Amino acid sequence: MGNASREVWRAGPQMSRREFSTAVKVEIIKRATHGGQIRCDVCGVAVKKFQIDHKIAEAYVTDKIRKLTADDGQLLCSGTPDSCHDRKTATDDVPGIARAKRREAAELGVRTSPVKPLQSAAFAVSERTAKRVDRGPKEMPPRRAMFVEE
């Protein structure tokens, strides 16, 4: 019993992100290959650069003991600014994970401290600055005529 409980504990939330095995990656690539070309699972474009991505972001998954299968992954185009992988990460994964973390913290009763302005004494005015402020603005010399006949 000691070993079994230890295994479950190690496979809990402390476990890092699961990665696809080589065999599963090969299966995903074969599934995305059509007519001899590897195609993105989302947009269908033939790709040279791609990422094998989790369909459901790994941060959402609570059962980390289960092995990943080809059904858990998808082949997405990458390498361009508007690629499916970058778009999914920026619009779905990152904001969704942040939202889930905020909800979890709220449910656990974690509160963030309110942002308060710094309350400290003002900097002391140096003697030089005090003299300059006391004198007021400098007076300008009188204007000279540029083209004067003498």
C-alpha positions as CSV (number, residue, x, y, z in Angstrom):
1,M,0.0,0.0,0.0
2,G,2.9,2.4,0.7
3,N,4.1,2.3,-2.9
4,A,0.6,2.8,-4.4
5,S,-0.2,5.8,-2.4
6,R,3.2,7.3,-3.1
7,E,2.6,6.8,-6.9
8,V,-0.8,8.6,-6.7
9,W,0.7,11.5,-4.7
10,R,3.5,12.0,-7.3
11,A,1.1,11.9,-10.2
12,G,-1.1,14.6,-8.6
13,P,-1.0,18.4,-9.3
14,Q,2.7,18.5,-8.7
15,M,3.4,16.4,-11.9
16,S,4.8,18.4,-14.8
17,R,3.2,18.6,-18.3
18,R,2.8,15.3,-20.1
19,E,4.4,15.0,-23.5
20,F,3.4,12.8,-26.4
21,S,5.5,9.7,-26.9
22,T,7.3,9.2,-30.2
23,A,4.8,6.5,-31.3
24,V,1.8,8.8,-30.6
25,K,3.5,11.6,-32.5
26,V,4.0,9.3,-35.5
27,E,0.4,8.3,-35.4
28,I,-0.7,12.0,-35.3
29,I,1.5,12.8,-38.3
30,K,0.2,9.8,-40.2
31,R,-3.4,10.9,-39.5
32,A,-2.6,14.4,-40.8
33,T,-0.9,13.2,-44.0
34,H,-3.0,13.3,-47.1
35,G,-1.7,12.7,-50.6
36,G,1.9,12.6,-49.4
37,Q,1.6,16.0,-47.8
38,I,1.4,16.8,-44.1
39,R,-1.6,19.1,-43.5
40,C,-2.7,21.2,-40.5
41,D,-5.7,19.6,-38.7
42,V,-7.4,23.0,-38.3
43,C,-6.9,24.9,-41.6
44,G,-5.9,22.0,-43.9
45,V,-2.9,23.8,-45.4
46,A,0.1,21.7,-46.4
47,V,2.9,22.5,-43.9
48,K,6.6,22.1,-43.5
49,K,6.7,23.5,-39.9
50,F,4.2,22.1,-37.5
51,Q,3.6,21.6,-33.8
52,I,1.8,18.6,-32.2
53,D,-0.5,20.3,-29.7
54,H,-2.8,19.1,-27.0
55,K,-6.4,19.5,-28.0
56,I,-7.3,20.4,-24.5
57,A,-4.6,22.4,-22.8
58,E,-2.6,20.3,-20.4
59,A,-3.1,22.9,-17.6
60,Y,-6.9,22.0,-17.6
61,V,-6.3,18.3,-17.2
62,T,-6.5,16.9,-13.7
63,D,-6.0,13.2,-14.5
64,K,-2.3,13.2,-15.3
65,I,-1.9,9.5,-14.7
66,R,-3.7,8.6,-18.0
67,K,-1.3,8.2,-20.9
68,L,-1.7,10.5,-23.9
69,T,-3.1,9.0,-27.1
70,A,-3.3,10.3,-30.7
71,D,-6.9,11.5,-29.9
72,D,-5.5,13.9,-27.3
73,G,-3.3,15.7,-29.9
74,Q,-3.6,17.6,-33.1
75,L,-1.1,18.7,-35.7
76,L,-1.1,22.5,-36.1
77,C,0.8,24.7,-38.6
78,S,3.4,26.9,-37.1
79,G,6.3,29.2,-38.1
80,T,4.2,32.1,-39.3
81,P,2.7,35.0,-37.3
82,D,-0.9,33.9,-38.1
83,S,-0.3,30.2,-37.7
84,C,-3.0,28.0,-36.1
85,H,-0.7,27.0,-33.2
86,D,0.1,30.6,-32.3
87,R,-3.5,31.6,-32.7
88,K,-4.7,28.8,-30.5
89,T,-2.1,29.5,-27.8
90,A,-2.8,33.3,-27.8
91,T,-6.6,33.2,-28.0
92,D,-7.6,30.0,-26.2
93,D,-4.9,28.5,-24.1
94,V,-3.1,31.4,-22.3
95,P,-6.3,33.4,-21.4
96,G,-8.2,30.3,-20.5
97,I,-5.5,29.0,-18.2
98,A,-5.2,32.4,-16.5
99,R,-9.0,32.5,-16.0
100,A,-9.0,29.0,-14.5
101,K,-6.2,30.0,-12.1
102,R,-8.2,33.1,-11.0
103,R,-11.3,31.0,-10.5
104,E,-9.4,28.4,-8.5
105,A,-7.9,31.2,-6.3
106,A,-11.3,32.8,-5.8
107,E,-12.8,29.5,-4.8
108,L,-10.0,28.9,-2.3
109,G,-10.6,32.3,-0.8
110,V,-7.3,33.8,-1.9
111,R,-7.6,37.6,-2.2
112,T,-5.2,39.9,-3.9
113,S,-4.2,43.0,-1.9
114,P,-5.6,46.2,-3.3
115,V,-3.2,48.5,-5.1
116,K,-2.4,51.5,-3.0
117,P,-0.4,54.5,-3.9
118,L,3.0,54.8,-2.2
119,Q,2.6,56.8,0.9
120,S,6.0,58.3,1.7
121,A,7.4,61.7,2.6
122,A,8.2,63.9,-0.4
123,F,11.8,64.4,-1.3
124,A,13.5,67.3,0.4
125,V,14.1,70.3,-1.8
126,S,17.8,71.0,-2.3
127,E,19.2,74.5,-1.6
128,R,20.0,75.1,-5.2
129,T,16.4,74.3,-6.3
130,A,15.0,76.5,-3.5
131,K,17.1,79.5,-4.6
132,R,16.0,79.0,-8.2
133,V,12.4,78.8,-7.3
134,D,12.6,81.9,-5.0
135,R,14.2,84.0,-7.8
136,G,11.5,83.4,-10.3
137,P,12.1,83.2,-14.1
138,K,15.2,84.9,-15.5
139,E,14.7,88.2,-17.3
140,M,15.7,88.2,-20.9
141,P,18.1,90.9,-22.2
142,P,16.6,93.5,-24.6
143,R,16.2,92.5,-28.2
144,R,18.7,93.8,-30.7
145,A,17.9,94.9,-34.2
146,M,19.6,92.7,-36.7
147,F,20.0,95.0,-39.6
148,V,20.8,98.5,-38.3
149,E,22.5,101.1,-40.4
150,E,25.1,103.0,-38.5
